[in-house]
Amino acid sequence: MAAAHRCTTTDMTTLPFQLPLIAILRGITPSEVDAHVDALVEEGFDAIEIPTNSPGWLESVQRSVQRYGQHACIGAGTVVQPAHIDGLLQAGGRLMVTPNTDPQLIQRAVAEGLLVAAGFATASEAFQALRAGAQMLKLFPASIHGPALVRALRSVLPPVPLFAVGGVSPDTLASYLSAGCVGAGIGGDLYQPGQAVQTTREHARRFRQAYLDHSA
């Protein structure tokens, strides 16, 4: 599937990638990013997020897009200002992940053709993000709110893709999926700054298997 299809939703229920686990490489450097993204893609991951508070994040996004833009949806996380959108577009990224629901930021990103996963913590924030045009929602931090909130939200939200982000582990992933999430954004339990590539690979394998076991 080409990058344009992987990173575009045709309606509110369509997933933009095949494995709904967004790999969050917070703290990664441009000199490390190629090897870790290689490992993730080889393990079946096709959604990669490099947060804007990572060293040289723009270069890392650009390198990842050049290397895997035809195979994965590459973008930036912790997008909280217009300059981040400018940089993301310049780097060729297509995925924008936010920790909040700034309507102006979401509206601009959507107008620029970006796929937006907006972070929220309440039903009011979720609906605000959807009104602004966000195609996906990100419950953050999920570990604080838990699967019970996911279940309650599903009773009032439209069928928009909902991801659990923040403290999700291979052992807890199934509980969020059962509650109504389509997937998760995975950070600290997948990647820690400076860790070996093999460790990233092993963690990715565990998460993917946890997802597949639940989906079987």
C-alpha positions as CSV (number, residue, x, y, z in Angstrom):
1,M,0.0,0.0,0.0
2,A,1.4,3.4,-0.9
3,A,2.2,6.1,1.6
4,A,-0.7,8.3,0.4
5,H,-3.2,5.6,1.3
6,R,-1.5,4.6,4.6
7,C,-1.7,8.2,5.8
8,T,-5.1,9.2,4.6
9,T,-8.5,8.4,6.1
10,T,-11.6,8.3,3.9
11,D,-14.0,8.4,6.8
12,M,-14.0,8.5,10.5
13,T,-13.8,4.7,10.9
14,T,-10.9,4.0,8.5
15,L,-7.5,3.3,10.0
16,P,-4.6,4.9,8.2
17,F,-2.2,2.1,8.9
18,Q,-2.3,-1.7,9.1
19,L,-0.9,-2.2,12.6
20,P,-2.7,0.3,14.9
21,L,0.3,0.7,17.2
22,I,2.0,4.1,17.0
23,A,5.6,3.8,17.9
24,I,6.7,6.9,19.9
25,L,10.5,7.4,19.8
26,R,10.8,10.2,22.4
27,G,14.4,11.3,22.8
28,I,15.8,9.6,19.8
29,T,18.6,11.4,17.9
30,P,19.1,11.6,14.1
31,S,22.2,9.5,14.4
32,E,20.1,6.7,16.0
33,V,16.8,7.0,14.2
34,D,17.6,4.9,11.0
35,A,18.5,1.7,12.9
36,H,15.5,1.9,15.3
37,V,13.0,2.7,12.5
38,D,14.5,-0.2,10.5
39,A,13.8,-2.5,13.4
40,L,10.3,-1.3,13.9
41,V,9.3,-1.5,10.2
42,E,10.8,-5.0,10.0
43,E,8.6,-6.0,13.0
44,G,5.5,-4.8,11.2
45,F,5.1,-1.3,12.6
46,D,3.9,1.2,10.0
47,A,3.2,4.3,12.2
48,I,6.1,6.2,13.6
49,E,6.0,9.3,15.8
50,I,9.0,11.4,16.7
51,P,8.1,13.9,19.4
52,T,9.1,17.5,18.9
53,N,11.0,17.6,22.2
54,S,13.5,15.0,20.9
55,P,17.0,16.3,19.8
56,G,17.0,17.2,16.1
57,W,13.4,15.9,15.7
58,L,13.0,17.6,12.3
59,E,16.0,15.8,10.9
60,S,14.8,12.5,12.3
61,V,11.4,12.9,10.7
62,Q,13.0,13.8,7.4
63,R,15.4,10.8,7.5
64,S,12.5,8.4,8.4
65,V,10.3,9.8,5.6
66,Q,13.1,9.5,3.0
67,R,13.8,5.9,4.2
68,Y,10.3,4.6,4.8
69,G,7.8,7.1,3.5
70,Q,6.4,4.5,1.1
71,H,6.0,1.8,3.8
72,A,5.0,3.7,6.9
73,C,3.1,6.7,8.2
74,I,5.8,9.0,9.6
75,G,5.2,12.1,11.7
76,A,5.7,14.1,14.8
77,G,4.3,14.1,18.3
78,T,4.0,16.7,21.0
79,V,2.9,19.2,18.4
80,V,1.8,22.2,20.3
81,Q,2.6,25.3,18.1
82,P,2.3,26.4,14.5
83,A,6.1,26.2,14.0
84,H,5.9,22.5,14.6
85,I,3.4,22.1,11.8
86,D,5.6,24.1,9.5
87,G,8.6,21.8,10.3
88,L,6.6,18.7,9.9
89,L,5.4,19.7,6.5
90,Q,8.9,20.7,5.5
91,A,10.2,17.3,6.6
92,G,7.6,15.5,4.6
93,G,5.7,14.0,7.5
94,R,2.0,13.2,7.3
95,L,1.1,12.3,10.9
96,M,0.6,14.9,13.6
97,V,0.0,13.8,17.2
98,T,-0.9,16.4,19.9
99,P,-1.1,16.1,23.7
100,N,-4.1,18.5,23.7
101,T,-7.1,19.8,21.7
102,D,-6.1,23.2,20.4
103,P,-8.8,23.9,17.7
104,Q,-6.7,26.3,15.7
105,L,-3.8,24.0,15.6
106,I,-5.9,21.0,14.6
107,Q,-7.8,23.0,11.9
108,R,-4.6,24.3,10.3
109,A,-3.0,20.8,10.3
110,V,-6.1,19.3,8.7
111,A,-6.2,22.1,6.1
112,E,-2.6,21.3,5.2
113,G,-3.5,17.7,4.6
114,L,-2.0,16.2,7.8
115,L,-3.5,13.2,9.6
116,V,-4.2,14.4,13.2
117,A,-4.4,12.3,16.3
118,A,-5.5,14.7,19.0
119,G,-4.9,14.2,22.7
120,F,-7.8,14.5,25.1
121,A,-8.7,13.6,28.7
122,T,-12.5,14.3,28.8
123,A,-15.5,13.9,26.6
124,S,-15.8,17.6,26.1
125,E,-12.2,17.8,24.8
126,A,-12.8,14.8,22.5
127,F,-15.8,16.5,20.9
128,Q,-13.9,19.7,20.6
129,A,-11.1,17.9,18.7
130,L,-13.6,16.2,16.4
131,R,-15.3,19.5,15.7
132,A,-11.9,21.0,14.7
133,G,-11.5,18.1,12.2
134,A,-9.2,15.6,14.0
135,Q,-9.5,12.2,12.3
136,M,-8.3,10.2,15.3
137,L,-8.4,10.6,19.1
138,K,-5.7,9.9,21.7
139,L,-6.7,9.3,25.3
140,F,-3.8,10.7,27.3
141,P,-2.5,9.7,29.7
142,A,-4.3,6.4,29.4
143,S,-2.8,4.9,32.5
144,I,-4.4,7.6,34.7
145,H,-7.9,7.2,33.2
146,G,-7.9,3.4,32.5
147,P,-10.1,1.2,30.3
148,A,-13.2,2.2,32.3
149,L,-13.1,5.7,30.8
150,V,-12.6,4.2,27.3
151,R,-15.7,2.1,27.8
152,A,-17.8,5.1,29.0
153,L,-16.6,7.3,26.1
154,R,-17.5,4.7,23.5
155,S,-21.1,5.1,24.6
156,V,-21.2,8.7,23.5
157,L,-18.4,9.1,20.8
158,P,-18.9,8.6,17.1
159,P,-17.0,5.6,15.6
160,V,-13.8,7.5,15.4
161,P,-10.5,5.7,15.8
162,L,-9.5,5.9,19.5
163,F,-6.0,5.2,20.8
164,A,-4.8,4.7,24.3
165,V,-1.5,6.6,24.9
166,G,0.6,6.9,28.1
167,G,1.7,4.0,30.2
168,V,0.3,1.2,27.9
169,S,2.3,-2.0,28.1
170,P,2.1,-5.4,26.3
171,D,0.3,-6.7,29.4
172,T,-2.3,-3.9,29.6
173,L,-2.9,-3.4,25.8
174,A,-5.7,-6.0,25.6
175,S,-7.7,-4.3,28.3
176,Y,-7.8,-1.1,26.3
177,L,-8.6,-2.9,23.1
178,S,-11.5,-4.8,24.8
179,A,-12.8,-1.5,26.2
180,G,-13.1,0.1,22.7
181,C,-9.7,1.4,21.6
182,V,-8.6,0.4,18.1
183,G,-4.9,0.6,19.1
184,A,-2.4,2.4,21.2
185,G,0.5,4.8,21.1
186,I,3.5,3.2,22.8
187,G,6.4,5.1,24.2
188,G,8.4,4.3,27.3
189,D,7.7,0.6,27.2
190,L,8.9,0.4,23.6
191,Y,11.8,2.9,23.5
192,Q,14.0,4.6,26.0
193,P,16.7,7.1,24.8
194,G,20.0,5.3,24.2
195,Q,18.7,1.8,24.3
196,A,20.1,-0.9,22.0
197,V,18.3,-1.5,18.7
198,Q,17.8,-5.1,19.6
199,T,15.9,-4.0,22.7
200,T,13.6,-1.9,20.5
201,R,13.1,-4.9,18.3
202,E,12.2,-7.2,21.2
203,H,9.8,-4.7,22.7
204,A,8.2,-4.1,19.3
205,R,7.8,-7.9,18.9
206,R,6.1,-8.2,22.3
207,F,3.6,-5.4,21.5
208,R,2.8,-6.7,18.1
209,Q,2.2,-10.2,19.5
210,A,0.0,-8.8,22.2
211,Y,-2.1,-7.1,19.6
212,L,-2.3,-10.2,17.4
213,D,-3.2,-12.4,20.4
214,H,-6.1,-10.1,21.2
215,S,-7.3,-9.9,17.6
216,A,-7.1,-13.7,17.0
